[in-house]
């Protein structure tokens, strides 16, 4: 371990392992708007296209996501939105057998009886009854000031083919946090559904609590390639709309960090589709912390450590000279290109780079990189 001064970087590995274990591929925690929603959908749609699932199932999952994200956008508690515990939540999990889609938002406790009654009603109906109920609400239901009278929830139940799972957790005397958990493509065995739904939602709530404590706004865990990288950048760009002063700097640094995983990371499973990695943005004491984690071949570790130590020791002037001399080396190889990226990250961030190495097995180590802005 070296230069580990900004945060406890082994948290990156713990988070990576937790998300790998639970097959969590994407989490967004923050303010939801149309740009954020569109970018989340675009990124997830790209990932769905690359997965071995029927087109029918992919359409169902996408439709549920659209409804869930729209519900969060409509119903997030605007009055309390700046409070950490009140930020909206979107999570998608993928296993070999099924998908899990979870959304969360704060709402006033006075809404609990209304929401609970509606979901219990929806869960009591079979497929044909849901269709009739949807038409009935569409024709007769009163519209609230934030959208449809539960049409989105009814449609999510229809698309999933299963009951909706939900939970309320107190925030304070007035507000509660509402989790909506949807699991398309699952057995009709009600006991099995209840068990799986409870366990998976328990895990989401636990991870969400960690995100609140660490103030993590966005996490991507999965295969990184050029295509997924671009989708992720669009989501990050939407997230940065409320920080215009450093938007360009952050965007460039995130791009370079993700490119490093795509170009120089390793894939222990040799599975096609990119290199496994994790990226997340957290905030501490008014500063943004950009974090990446990925596997690296053990024979590259010492060289990378030396490069990181070197750039952290150089002054601003020395960094500029070092970058210019490296850039003019026309015999540059892949290892040198890695060095150029590290120098550039140090220059653009104007802060030392924090990093962490952890042996995984005889062939690979886990490399975590953190940049403070």
C-alpha positions, 0 to 999 in steps of 0.5 A: 500500500502507498500514498493511501492518505485521502480515504481508506482505499481498501473500501474499494475492494470491499465494495467491489467484492460485495457487488460481485457477490450480489451481482450488482451491476449499477447503482445511482444515488442522487437527484433524478432528472430527465438527463440522469434518467435518460443516461441510466436507461441508455447505459443499461440498454447497452448492457442488456443488448450484450446479455444472453436473454430473450428480446421479450425479457429485455423489453420487460426489464427495460419497461420496468426500469422506465416506470421505476425511474419515472416514479422516483423523478416524480415523487422524490421529496424536493423539500428534503432532497439536499439531505443525504438520506433523502436522495433517490436510488436506482439499483439493477442486479443481474444473476443467471436466472433473473433480474432485480430492479430496485428504486428508492425515494423519500416521501412523507409518512402520511403517504404510507397508508396510500402506497401500501393499500395500492400495492396490496391491491395490485399484489392481490390480482392475477394477470387478467385482473391486473389488465382490467384494473389498469384500464379502470384506473386509466379511465376513472382514476384521479390524477395527482399533482405528480402524475398518474394514480398508481398506473406506473405501479400497476404496469410494473406488476404486469410487466414483471409477472410477479408481486411488487416487494416494498419497504418503508424505513423511517428517516425522521418524524415526518419522512420515510424512505420508500423502497420498491423492489421488482423481480421479473422472471421468477417462479410462481411459487409464492414462498420462494418469491417471498424468501428471495424478495426479502433477502435481496431487498435486505441486501439493497437496504444494507448497501444503501446504508453504506452509500449514505454513510460514505456519501457515494453517488454513483457506482458502476460494477461490471465489464468495462469496454469502449461501449459501456465506457461511453454510456457511463460517461453520459450518466456521469455528465448528467450527475455533474450538471450541479457542479459546473465549476469543475465539470470539465476537469472531472469529466476528463479525469473520469475518462482517463481513469476509465480508459486505463481500465479498458486499455490496461486492466486484466480479466482473470476469467478471460470472459469476452466483453471487456475488463471487470472493474468498479467506478464510484464517486463519493464526497467527503468534506465538500470534496469529490473523490473519484475511485476506480478498482480493477485487476492488474497482472502481478508482473506489472505491479512494481512498474506501476508502483514506481510510476505512481511514486514518481509522479507524486514526488514531482513538482508542478513544473517537473510534471509538465517537463516530464510529460512533454519529454514523454510525449515526444518519445516517438518510440513509446510503447504500451507501458509508457502510454500508461505512464502518460495517463498517470502523469496527466491525471496528476496534472489535471487533478492538481493533487497527489494520486492515492492508490492501493494494491491487494494480492488476489492470487498468484497472477493478479492484484487488485489496484484501487486508484483515488483522485481528489477534486 
